[in-house]
């Protein structure tokens, strides 16, 4: 009789654990990432940043384009969502509100990027510049204050840029 009770208790615990694992509220925020060109999109980095916070939490979408933020990672509050998918931008951004114990669903629609260059990292910008590694070495320090996109998109001509570079090179790193 004792073994039977132990077996029933074990079965009950396993059922409870399985139900908890399937509970949709174990995810504070979930949804699907899609685009007109590709349908559901795998490997998109989806980020959530809470209002008035410096912390951003990022997850990747799965093979069906689904993304999920565990409840343990997103405290209740208002979040702004962002994505990182080369060649795509988020169609629209609107904050999502996460309430305690609730699960929020937010579908993310991506559109072709209007400005692909704005997605380049500093390393990608540096690789795109002409010149040898030695010639590019001096520009690496610029990234302590701003991105190389700012340098690449500058409207200064060579003559007017020289004093700007001279002034900026005196700033502490």
Backbone torsions as a table, in degrees:
resi	resn	phi	psi	omega
1	UNK	NA	-40.2	179.4
2	UNK	-62.6	-37.0	178.4
3	UNK	-67.7	-36.0	-179.7
4	UNK	-66.6	-43.5	178.3
5	UNK	-63.8	-44.0	178.3
6	UNK	-60.1	-40.9	178.3
7	UNK	-63.9	-42.4	178.7
8	UNK	-65.5	-42.1	178.4
9	UNK	-63.3	-44.2	178.8
10	UNK	-61.2	-44.0	179.0
11	UNK	-62.2	-42.2	179.8
12	UNK	-63.1	-41.9	178.7
13	UNK	-64.0	-44.1	179.1
14	UNK	-61.6	-42.5	177.9
15	UNK	-62.4	-44.0	179.9
16	UNK	-62.6	-41.9	179.0
17	UNK	-64.3	-44.0	179.6
18	UNK	-63.9	-42.5	178.7
19	UNK	-65.1	-38.7	177.7
20	UNK	-64.1	-40.0	-179.9
21	UNK	-66.4	-30.4	-179.1
22	UNK	-92.1	-4.7	-178.1
23	UNK	-64.9	121.9	-177.9
24	UNK	-63.2	-22.6	-179.9
25	UNK	-77.2	-2.7	173.9
26	UNK	-71.9	-10.5	173.8
27	UNK	-113.6	122.6	179.2
28	UNK	-72.2	-35.1	-175.6
29	UNK	-145.9	132.4	177.5
30	UNK	-149.6	169.1	178.9
31	UNK	171.5	-168.2	179.4
32	UNK	-128.9	139.8	177.4
33	UNK	-99.9	124.5	179.9
34	UNK	-137.3	161.5	171.0
35	UNK	-141.8	157.4	177.3
36	UNK	-62.5	-38.8	-175.9
37	UNK	-70.8	-38.6	-171.1
38	UNK	-118.7	-7.2	-174.5
39	UNK	70.6	-141.5	177.5
40	UNK	-62.2	135.9	-173.7
41	UNK	-115.6	120.5	178.3
42	UNK	-87.0	145.3	173.1
43	UNK	81.4	10.2	176.8
44	UNK	-77.6	131.1	176.0
45	UNK	-83.9	118.1	-179.9
46	UNK	-108.2	126.2	-177.2
47	UNK	-117.0	145.3	175.4
48	UNK	-126.2	125.6	178.7
49	UNK	-123.4	121.4	-179.6
50	UNK	-70.8	142.0	177.7
51	UNK	-55.4	139.5	179.5
52	UNK	61.3	29.5	177.9
53	UNK	-127.5	155.7	175.9
54	UNK	-101.3	-0.3	-175.5
55	UNK	-97.3	131.3	176.4
56	UNK	-119.3	131.3	177.2
57	UNK	-105.0	134.0	-177.3
58	UNK	-128.5	137.9	174.4
59	UNK	-129.2	165.5	178.1
60	UNK	-111.5	144.6	177.7
61	UNK	-76.1	149.4	-178.3
62	UNK	-88.7	-171.3	-175.3
63	UNK	-63.5	-20.3	174.8
64	UNK	-96.8	8.4	-179.6
65	UNK	80.4	5.8	-178.4
66	UNK	-80.3	141.7	172.6
67	UNK	-127.6	153.6	-178.2
68	UNK	-147.5	130.3	173.0
69	UNK	-106.6	116.9	178.7
70	UNK	-61.1	145.7	179.0
71	UNK	-56.6	-33.0	-179.5
72	UNK	-66.1	-18.0	-176.6
73	UNK	-99.1	-20.8	-179.6
74	UNK	-121.6	110.8	176.2
75	UNK	-73.2	157.1	176.9
76	UNK	-55.5	144.4	179.2
77	UNK	150.2	-174.1	-178.6
78	UNK	-96.3	130.6	-177.9
79	UNK	-125.6	145.5	171.7
80	UNK	-104.4	132.2	-179.2
81	UNK	-98.8	146.9	175.8
82	UNK	-141.4	166.2	179.7
83	UNK	-134.8	161.6	170.6
84	UNK	-134.9	106.9	177.8
85	UNK	-148.7	109.4	-174.7
86	UNK	-54.6	126.6	178.6
87	UNK	91.2	-1.4	-177.9
88	UNK	-130.8	151.3	172.1
89	UNK	-123.2	158.3	173.9
90	UNK	-73.0	128.5	-176.3
91	UNK	-58.5	-46.0	178.3
92	UNK	-147.5	151.8	177.8
93	UNK	-119.7	124.4	173.2
94	UNK	-140.0	140.2	-177.7
95	UNK	-66.5	153.2	173.7
96	UNK	-115.2	144.5	-179.2
97	UNK	-107.7	122.5	179.0
98	UNK	-104.5	120.2	-179.7
99	UNK	-98.8	151.9	179.7
100	UNK	-57.4	131.0	175.8
101	UNK	72.8	5.4	-178.2
102	UNK	-111.4	154.7	175.8
103	UNK	-111.8	131.5	-179.5
104	UNK	-109.1	139.5	176.3
105	UNK	-113.3	130.9	178.5
106	UNK	-138.7	109.6	175.1
107	UNK	-75.3	139.1	-178.9
108	UNK	-116.0	119.5	179.7
109	UNK	-102.0	125.7	179.0
110	UNK	-104.4	147.9	176.7
111	UNK	-125.6	156.8	177.5
112	UNK	-55.9	138.0	-178.8
113	UNK	-65.6	136.2	176.6
114	UNK	-83.1	-25.6	-177.1
115	UNK	-136.3	84.3	-176.8
116	UNK	-60.8	-34.9	-179.2
117	UNK	-60.9	-28.8	-179.4
118	UNK	-69.0	-12.1	179.4
119	UNK	-92.6	-4.7	-178.3
120	UNK	-71.5	142.1	174.0
121	UNK	-82.8	169.7	176.5
122	UNK	-57.8	-40.3	179.3
123	UNK	-62.4	-43.3	179.5
124	UNK	-65.5	-39.1	175.6
125	UNK	-61.9	-46.7	-178.6
126	UNK	-60.0	-42.6	178.8
127	UNK	-64.7	-28.2	-178.2
128	UNK	-79.7	-16.5	-179.6
129	UNK	-73.5	143.8	175.5
130	UNK	-73.1	155.8	176.0
131	UNK	116.9	169.8	179.4
132	UNK	-82.4	168.4	177.0
133	UNK	-60.1	-37.7	179.0
134	UNK	-64.9	-40.8	178.9
135	UNK	-67.8	-33.3	-178.9
136	UNK	-80.3	-16.3	-174.8
137	UNK	-56.0	-37.8	-176.1
138	UNK	-68.2	-25.9	-177.0
139	UNK	-82.1	-16.5	-179.6
140	UNK	-58.6	-35.2	-179.2
141	UNK	-66.8	-18.3	179.5
142	UNK	-62.1	-26.7	-175.5
143	UNK	-73.6	-3.9	175.4
144	UNK	-71.1	-27.3	-177.2
145	UNK	-111.1	-31.5	-177.1
146	UNK	-155.8	173.5	-179.7
147	UNK	-81.5	161.0	176.8
148	UNK	-73.5	-15.9	174.6
149	UNK	-59.6	-39.4	179.6
150	UNK	-61.8	-38.9	178.2
151	UNK	-68.1	-47.7	-176.0
152	UNK	-65.2	-31.8	-177.3
153	UNK	-96.4	6.9	179.4
154	UNK	-59.1	145.9	178.7
155	UNK	-100.4	6.6	177.5
156	UNK	-70.5	146.2	169.4
157	UNK	-88.6	172.8	-174.6
158	UNK	-56.8	-42.6	-176.3
159	UNK	-66.2	-43.8	-177.5
160	UNK	-80.8	-15.4	-179.3
161	UNK	-79.9	-28.2	-177.0
162	UNK	-56.8	-49.5	179.1
163	UNK	-65.3	-31.8	178.7
164	UNK	-64.5	-47.4	178.8
165	UNK	-62.3	-41.2	178.0
166	UNK	-59.9	-43.5	179.5
167	UNK	-66.8	-46.4	-177.8
168	UNK	-66.3	-29.7	-178.9
169	UNK	-69.6	-12.3	177.8
170	UNK	-88.3	-10.2	180.0
171	UNK	-71.5	139.8	178.5
172	UNK	-68.8	148.4	-178.9
173	UNK	-85.3	NA	NA
